[in-house]
């Protein structure tokens, strides 16, 4: 079964993108390539259980087993040695990517307390990154079984090539960007 957001992209968003950018070739239109999720584990040097707990939570959230990231260099000030596990990461593609994006946009972001939208800053190539401070906003996580509160970085990688095209794609997918307000005195 095709994910709901992917179906919406194919049926509704592609024609809007073609009209907006005047591109008849649908393969040249911006599309979502992958979603990368990274959790750096604070305190992993002192407590090895933090990495396993983060891996378990991220696997529940994504439905895919994360890879454990290890330190590339030693840092004496942090008591960090090369090869020590310090975080976990997942790269979602295809249907897993569409399912996760749908849940994030429609369920998770509205559950954040005092949520007024995400920032509109893209990276210059049409990719967008956002950070969450707590994994408990995901409905898959049982709040009573959380061992450590852990934040995460989520990156939407697109084929847009420019911020304008990437912003239009993400806005049409339903990303709740902040409303631009006019500055006083201008």
N, C-alpha and C positions, 0 to 999 in steps of 0.2 A: 504494500500500500504506500502510495506517495505521501510524504509529509505535507501537512497543511500549508506551511509557509512556502515550500517549494512549488506547490500547485498554484498558490497565489502569485508567486514570482513568474511562473510560466504563462499563466492566463491573463493577469492584470498588469503586472509591473513591466514586463518586457515591451508591450505596446506603448506604455507611457514613456519608457526610456527611449524607444525609437522615435517617438514624436518630439520629445524634449531635445535630443541631440542630433536629430536629422540623419540617423544612421540606419540604412535599410538592412544591413547585414546584422543579424541577431547575435552572431558570434563576436562581433566587435563591441557589443554593448557591455557595460559593467556587470559583473556577477560576483557573488561571494565564492571565494576559493577555499578558505579554511578558517577555522576558529582555533586559536591557540590559548590555552589556559595554563597559567603558571602560579604555583604557590611556593613562595619562599618560606621556609620554616624557621621562625624566630626561636632561638633557644635550642636548636637541633644539636649544637655542639655539646651542651650539658646533658640533654635528655634525648636519647636515641628514639624513644617512643613517639616523639612528635612527628617524625617523618612517616612512620607507619600509620599513625592516626590521620595525617593529612592525605596519605595515599588512599586510605580506606574511604574517607569522606569524598575525595575527588572522584574515585571510582563510582560511588553512589550517585554523585551529581551528573557525571558524564555518561555512565553506562559503558565505560571503556577503562581498561587498566592503565594507570599512569606510569610514566617512566620516572625513576628516581634520579635526580640531578645531583652530581657530586662536585665538590670544590675543585677548581682547576689549579689554583695556586694556594700556597700556605700563607696565612696571615697571623703572625705571632701575637699581635695585639688582641685579636679575637679568639686566640687559642684554636685556630682553625688549621687543619692539616690538609694537604692535597689528597683528594680521593674520599674525603668524609662526605656523607650524604647531607645536603643542606636544603633540598627542595624537591618538588614533584611537578611534572608537567604532562599535558595531554594535547595532542593535535587532533581536532575533529574534522572530518571531511565527509562529503556525500550526505547520506540521509541522517547520520548522527549529528552532523553540523546543522542541518535544517531543523531537526527536532530541538536541539539545544538552543538555537537562536530564537525559535518560537517560544519556548518556555521562559527564556531570559527576558524577552521583550514584553510578553503578555502576562506573565505570572510573577517573576522574581522582582523586576525593577519596581512595579507598583506596590510591592509589599514592603519596600524600604521606608522607614519612618521619615516623615517630612521630605518626601521625594518631590523635587520640582523639575526633574529632567536631568539628562546627562549633558556634559559640556559639548560644545560644537567644534572643538579643535581636532582636526585630523592631522595626519603626519606629513602631508605634502604630496603623497602618492595615492591618496584615497583610502588608506587604511585607518582604522579607528581602534583606540585602546581605551579601556576603562578599568577602574579598580573597585573592588568591593572589599569592605573591611571585615565582613563576617560571613562565613559559609552558612549560617543558620537561616538566611533568607530563602534558601532553596527548600522546596517542600519535601524533597527526598531525605533530607537530614532530620533525624529525630533529635529534637532540642534537648531531651533529657540524657541522651547518650553522647553528647559532645564532650570530648576530653579536653580539647584546647580550641579557643576561638582563633580562627585563622582567616586571613584575607587572601585575595587572589587578584591576578591581573588577567583580563580577558582581551584578546586582540582579534578583531575582525579583519581578515586579509581579503582585499577585493582586487579585481582586475581593472579598476577604474583608471588608474594612472594620474588622476588629478583630484584635488579636494572637492571641487565642484561636482564632479561626476560621482565620487564616492559618497558625498553628503546626500545627493539626490537619491541614490540607490538605498542607503540606509534609512532615509526619511520615508521612502515608499515601503520599505519592509516593516516599518512601524516603530523604529527607534525613537524613543521619547526625548528629543533634544529640547534644551531649554529655549524659552522664548527670548528672542533678542529684544531688549528694551532700549528705548532711545535715551541717550545720555543727557543729563540736565545741562542747559545752557547752549545746546547746539540745535 
